[in-house]
C-alpha cells in the first residue's frame, strides 16, 4: 500500500470512484472539500470547496446524486 498526497485534505473521510475507475473523489473533514484524483496516477486533478457558513444539510442520496453528476461532467 502506497500513501497518496491528499494535498489540503486534513482528514480523509469517504472515497467514491467513477464507474470507469478513471477518477475518484475524496471527501475531507476539517476542510469541507472534495478532492478529485486521477484513478491511474493518484494525482490530484481538482478540488471542490464548500462554504462552512452556509451550514447546509444533505442526505446521503443527495450527495451521491451530486457526485454522479460531477463524474458525468468531468469525463
C-alpha positions as CSV (number, residue, x, y, z in Angstrom):
1,X,0.0,0.0,0.0
2,X,1.4,3.4,-1.0
3,X,0.2,6.6,0.6
4,X,-1.1,9.4,-1.7
5,X,-0.6,13.1,-1.3
6,X,-4.1,14.4,-0.2
7,X,-3.0,18.0,-0.5
8,X,-5.2,20.3,1.6
9,X,-7.3,17.4,2.9
10,X,-6.8,17.4,6.7
11,X,-8.7,14.2,7.3
12,X,-10.0,11.9,4.5
13,X,-13.5,10.7,5.2
14,X,-15.2,8.9,2.2
15,X,-13.9,7.8,-1.2
16,X,-16.2,7.4,-4.2
17,X,-15.0,6.0,-7.6
18,X,-16.3,6.9,-11.1
19,X,-17.8,3.9,-12.8
20,X,-14.9,3.6,-15.3
21,X,-12.3,3.9,-12.5
22,X,-10.7,6.9,-14.2
23,X,-11.4,9.3,-11.3
24,X,-12.0,9.1,-7.6
25,X,-13.4,11.6,-5.1
26,X,-12.2,12.0,-1.5
27,X,-14.3,13.9,0.9
28,X,-12.4,15.8,3.6
29,X,-13.3,16.6,7.2
30,X,-11.9,19.8,8.6
31,X,-11.6,21.5,5.2
32,X,-15.1,20.5,3.9
33,X,-13.6,19.9,0.5
34,X,-13.9,17.1,-2.1
35,X,-10.6,16.4,-3.9
36,X,-10.7,14.7,-7.3
37,X,-7.9,12.4,-8.2
38,X,-6.8,10.6,-11.4
39,X,-7.6,6.9,-10.9
40,X,-4.4,5.8,-12.8
41,X,-1.8,8.1,-11.3
42,X,-3.3,9.0,-7.9
43,X,-2.5,12.7,-8.6
44,X,-4.9,15.5,-7.7
45,X,-6.9,16.8,-10.7
46,X,-9.2,19.3,-9.0
47,X,-10.7,20.4,-5.7
48,X,-14.3,21.3,-4.9
49,X,-14.7,23.5,-1.9
50,X,-17.8,24.3,0.1
51,X,-18.7,27.2,2.3
52,X,-19.0,26.3,6.0
53,X,-21.0,29.4,6.8
54,X,-23.9,28.0,4.7
55,X,-24.3,25.1,7.1
56,X,-26.2,23.1,4.5
57,X,-27.5,19.6,5.4
58,X,-27.7,17.0,2.6
59,X,-28.9,13.4,2.7
60,X,-26.5,10.6,1.6
61,X,-28.7,10.2,-1.5
62,X,-28.4,13.9,-2.4
63,X,-24.6,13.7,-2.0
64,X,-24.3,10.6,-4.1
65,X,-26.5,12.0,-6.9
66,X,-24.4,15.2,-6.9
67,X,-21.2,13.2,-7.1
68,X,-22.6,11.2,-10.0
69,X,-23.4,14.5,-11.9
70,X,-19.9,15.7,-11.2
71,X,-18.4,12.5,-12.5
72,X,-20.5,12.7,-15.7
73,X,-19.4,16.3,-16.2
74,X,-15.7,15.6,-15.8
75,X,-15.5,12.8,-18.3
